[in-house]
Structure formats: C-alpha cells, structure tokens
Amino acid sequence: MEHGEPVSYMTLQAGTDVVSSDGEVVGEVEHVLADTEQDIFDGLVIDTRLGPGGMRFVDADQVEELYERAAVLGIPAQAVEQLPEP
C-alpha cells in the first residue's frame, strides 16, 4: 500500500485511512487533537466503523507515522478495539 508523502499533524485530513502496525486498515481519521499554538500533537479520534464500530482515541505516542493517505499506528489491529472512546 502506497501511503504517499509524510505530512504534519497540522495537514492530516479527516477521512484519511488509519492503518495498524500489522498493515490492516482499521478506520478513518475523524479529527486531529492538537494545540497548534503550542505545537503539541495530542492524538487522533478515529472512526472504526470498518471494525468494531464507534469512535476511538489514539494517543500521540501510539501514532508511528502520518502520510498523505494513511495514519500508521504503532499498535496491531486487535489492540484498536481496546482503545478508549474520546
């Protein structure tokens, strides 16, 4: 899967695929949580309707890379359903 060029959390778009560390698409970015004035990336709210359903919060330290067409997580697909609701 080609994810495109690396991007900043400030330019990551809603609807971007969220990919687990084991390569599975587990949802889409709903929105980015950040304090842009302080340049602090807090995490992502993702829509996991493709999996167990519902919204989940992914903490910034669980996000490995951000690309034009994918947010790649540092956790496997099975762990995504255990993420907290936002």
MITI-975780 format. One line per field, with one value per residue: residue number from 1; residue in three letters; x, y, z of N, C-alpha, C in turn. Coordinates in nm, 3 decimals, decimal comma, padded with zeros to 5 digits, always signed. Each point is the difference from the previous one (the first is absolute). Example, Ala and Ser with C-alpha at 12.3 -4.5 7.8 and 13.67 -1.06 7.14 Angstrom:
// MITI-975780
num	c(1 2) .
residuo	c(ALA SER) .
n.x	c(+01,319 -00,035) .
n.y	c(-00,569 +00,105) .
n.z	c(+00,780 -00,072) .
ca.x	c(-00,089 +00,082) .
ca.y	c(+00,119 +00,119) .
ca.z	c(+00,000 +00,006) .
c.x	c(+00,090 -00,077) .
c.y	c(+00,120 +00,109) .
c.z	c(+00,000 +00,073) .
END
This chain:
// MITI-975780
num	c(1 2 3 4 5 6 7 8 9 10 11 12 13 14 15 16 17 18 19 20 21 22 23 24 25 26 27 28 29 30 31 32 33 34 35 36 37 38 39 40 41 42 43 44 45 46 47 48 49 50 51 52 53 54 55 56 57 58 59 60 61 62 63 64 65 66 67 68 69 70 71 72 73 74 75 76 77 78 79 80 81 82 83 84 85 86) .
residuo	c(MET GLU HIS GLY GLU PRO VAL SER TYR MET THR LEU GLN ALA GLY THR ASP VAL VAL SER SER ASP GLY GLU VAL VAL GLY GLU VAL GLU HIS VAL LEU ALA ASP THR GLU GLN ASP ILE PHE ASP GLY LEU VAL ILE ASP THR ARG LEU GLY PRO GLY GLY MET ARG PHE VAL ASP ALA ASP GLN VAL GLU GLU LEU TYR GLU ARG ALA ALA VAL LEU GLY ILE PRO ALA GLN ALA VAL GLU GLN LEU PRO GLU PRO) .
n.x	c(+00,085 -00,024 +00,069 +00,089 +00,012 +00,103 -00,088 -00,030 -00,011 +00,063 +00,046 +00,000 -00,059 -00,119 -00,029 +00,119 +00,044 -00,040 +00,132 -00,028 +00,076 -00,106 -00,018 -00,085 -00,088 +00,008 +00,005 -00,060 +00,082 -00,051 +00,094 +00,085 +00,053 +00,004 +00,108 -00,049 -00,055 -00,010 -00,048 -00,115 +00,044 -00,130 -00,049 -00,067 -00,111 -00,021 -00,055 -00,034 -00,086 +00,122 +00,025 +00,033 +00,024 -00,041 +00,007 +00,128 +00,067 +00,088 +00,070 +00,059 +00,031 -00,125 +00,030 +00,033 -00,084 +00,009 -00,086 +00,013 +00,019 +00,076 -00,064 +00,128 -00,067 +00,042 -00,129 -00,016 -00,061 +00,040 +00,104 -00,036 -00,061 +00,118 +00,018 +00,023 -00,124 -00,015) .
n.y	c(-00,119 +00,089 +00,053 +00,023 +00,129 +00,008 +00,015 +00,122 -00,009 +00,115 -00,089 -00,088 -00,063 +00,044 -00,126 +00,040 -00,103 -00,082 -00,024 -00,122 -00,033 -00,082 +00,127 -00,015 +00,035 +00,078 +00,100 +00,113 +00,098 +00,022 +00,018 +00,101 -00,051 +00,133 +00,053 +00,052 +00,081 -00,109 -00,033 -00,037 -00,116 -00,005 -00,012 -00,112 +00,051 -00,132 -00,016 -00,095 +00,066 -00,003 +00,025 +00,015 +00,108 +00,121 +00,103 +00,017 +00,015 +00,051 -00,030 +00,118 -00,057 -00,021 +00,122 -00,092 +00,010 +00,118 -00,044 +00,035 -00,132 +00,018 -00,033 -00,025 -00,097 +00,009 -00,024 -00,129 -00,052 -00,109 +00,082 +00,028 -00,117 -00,007 +00,083 +00,104 +00,023 +00,092) .
n.z	c(+00,000 -00,091 +00,100 -00,096 -00,010 +00,085 +00,101 +00,031 +00,131 -00,030 -00,085 +00,100 -00,099 +00,039 +00,031 +00,048 -00,073 +00,097 +00,004 +00,041 +00,104 -00,003 -00,040 +00,099 -00,094 +00,107 -00,088 +00,034 -00,033 +00,118 +00,094 -00,012 +00,110 +00,004 +00,054 -00,112 +00,090 +00,073 -00,121 +00,058 -00,046 +00,029 -00,123 -00,028 -00,049 +00,009 -00,118 +00,084 -00,073 -00,056 +00,127 +00,130 -00,071 -00,026 +00,081 -00,029 +00,115 -00,087 +00,108 +00,005 +00,117 -00,040 -00,044 -00,091 -00,104 -00,057 -00,091 -00,128 -00,012 +00,107 +00,111 +00,020 +00,061 +00,123 -00,020 +00,031 -00,103 +00,059 +00,016 -00,124 +00,004 +00,058 -00,105 +00,079 +00,037 -00,096) .
ca.x	c(-00,085 +00,075 -00,061 +00,029 +00,106 -00,023 -00,066 -00,010 -00,133 -00,076 -00,057 -00,070 -00,140 -00,105 -00,028 +00,123 +00,003 +00,083 +00,055 +00,064 +00,140 +00,004 -00,038 -00,145 -00,073 -00,088 -00,096 +00,033 +00,019 -00,116 +00,066 +00,128 -00,002 +00,128 +00,007 +00,089 +00,075 +00,112 +00,057 -00,010 -00,088 -00,052 -00,045 -00,102 -00,129 -00,022 -00,128 +00,033 -00,120 +00,042 +00,031 -00,101 -00,095 +00,011 +00,116 +00,106 +00,108 +00,136 +00,095 +00,109 +00,112 -00,041 +00,001 +00,138 +00,029 -00,114 +00,023 -00,110 -00,114 -00,008 +00,058 +00,046 +00,007 +00,102 -00,069 -00,066 -00,145 -00,074 +00,006 -00,080 -00,132 +00,018 +00,026 -00,113 -00,084 +00,047) .
ca.y	c(+00,119 +00,125 +00,098 +00,137 +00,075 +00,031 +00,127 +00,047 -00,014 +00,120 -00,011 -00,128 +00,023 -00,092 -00,098 -00,073 -00,136 -00,030 -00,132 -00,059 -00,039 -00,122 +00,030 -00,005 +00,126 -00,019 +00,110 +00,128 +00,113 +00,088 +00,128 +00,005 +00,075 +00,069 +00,142 +00,049 +00,116 -00,054 -00,105 -00,126 -00,101 -00,081 -00,130 -00,005 -00,067 -00,078 -00,069 -00,140 -00,068 -00,115 -00,107 -00,018 +00,110 +00,106 +00,088 -00,038 +00,097 -00,053 +00,094 +00,036 -00,095 -00,122 +00,032 -00,013 +00,087 +00,062 +00,015 +00,061 -00,090 -00,096 +00,020 -00,133 -00,017 -00,088 -00,110 -00,091 +00,017 -00,056 +00,095 +00,118 -00,009 +00,027 +00,142 +00,067 +00,092 +00,138) .
ca.z	c(+00,000 -00,010 +00,090 -00,042 +00,068 +00,142 +00,025 +00,138 +00,060 -00,033 -00,136 -00,014 -00,034 +00,042 -00,105 -00,031 +00,056 +00,116 -00,025 +00,118 -00,019 -00,079 -00,138 -00,023 +00,010 +00,116 +00,008 -00,065 +00,090 +00,020 +00,016 +00,069 +00,126 +00,013 +00,034 -00,104 +00,049 +00,077 -00,085 +00,073 -00,059 +00,110 -00,048 -00,104 +00,019 -00,122 -00,019 -00,026 -00,052 -00,079 +00,096 +00,104 -00,002 +00,097 +00,003 +00,093 +00,015 -00,013 +00,058 -00,091 +00,006 -00,071 -00,143 -00,048 -00,115 -00,069 -00,143 -00,074 -00,011 +00,110 +00,132 +00,037 +00,145 +00,053 +00,070 -00,094 -00,022 +00,114 +00,112 -00,031 +00,064 +00,143 +00,022 +00,066 -00,075 +00,026) .
c.x	c(+00,089 -00,072 +00,021 +00,112 -00,033 -00,064 +00,005 -00,141 -00,089 -00,066 -00,072 -00,150 -00,094 -00,029 +00,122 -00,007 +00,090 +00,041 +00,072 +00,144 +00,014 -00,063 -00,148 -00,062 -00,106 -00,101 +00,048 +00,019 -00,130 +00,049 +00,127 -00,018 +00,138 -00,020 +00,101 +00,080 +00,123 +00,077 +00,006 -00,103 -00,042 -00,045 -00,106 -00,129 -00,025 -00,137 +00,033 -00,120 +00,035 +00,029 -00,112 -00,102 +00,024 +00,128 +00,098 +00,104 +00,133 +00,095 +00,117 +00,114 -00,033 -00,006 +00,145 +00,035 -00,130 +00,039 -00,122 -00,125 -00,011 +00,062 +00,036 +00,020 +00,114 -00,059 -00,070 -00,151 -00,081 -00,004 -00,088 -00,137 +00,008 +00,027 -00,121 -00,083 +00,049 -00,085) .
c.y	c(+00,124 +00,106 +00,144 +00,061 +00,018 +00,138 +00,032 -00,029 +00,119 -00,007 -00,132 +00,025 -00,104 -00,093 -00,080 -00,138 -00,006 -00,145 -00,049 -00,038 -00,128 +00,018 +00,000 +00,140 -00,019 +00,112 +00,121 +00,107 +00,080 +00,143 -00,013 +00,083 +00,062 +00,141 +00,060 +00,122 -00,043 -00,108 -00,135 -00,089 -00,094 -00,138 +00,015 -00,058 -00,071 -00,065 -00,142 -00,078 -00,120 -00,120 -00,012 +00,112 +00,102 +00,079 -00,049 +00,111 -00,073 +00,107 +00,022 -00,101 -00,134 +00,020 +00,000 +00,102 +00,057 +00,025 +00,064 -00,089 -00,102 +00,056 -00,140 -00,007 -00,093 -00,116 -00,088 +00,023 -00,048 +00,097 +00,123 -00,005 +00,024 +00,146 +00,066 +00,083 +00,141 +00,070) .
c.z	c(+00,000 +00,082 -00,044 +00,081 +00,148 +00,013 +00,150 +00,052 -00,036 -00,137 -00,023 -00,016 +00,062 -00,118 -00,042 +00,066 +00,123 -00,014 +00,125 -00,032 -00,081 -00,139 -00,033 +00,011 +00,108 +00,016 -00,078 +00,107 +00,005 +00,020 +00,083 +00,127 +00,020 +00,052 -00,096 +00,045 +00,078 -00,078 +00,074 -00,068 +00,112 -00,045 -00,107 +00,054 -00,132 +00,002 -00,041 -00,054 -00,087 +00,089 +00,101 +00,006 +00,108 -00,011 +00,106 +00,003 -00,009 +00,052 -00,096 +00,002 -00,064 -00,151 -00,046 -00,107 -00,056 -00,145 -00,064 +00,002 +00,113 +00,128 +00,048 +00,151 +00,039 +00,078 -00,103 -00,005 +00,121 +00,119 -00,023 +00,069 +00,151 +00,031 +00,065 -00,097 +00,032 +00,106) .
END
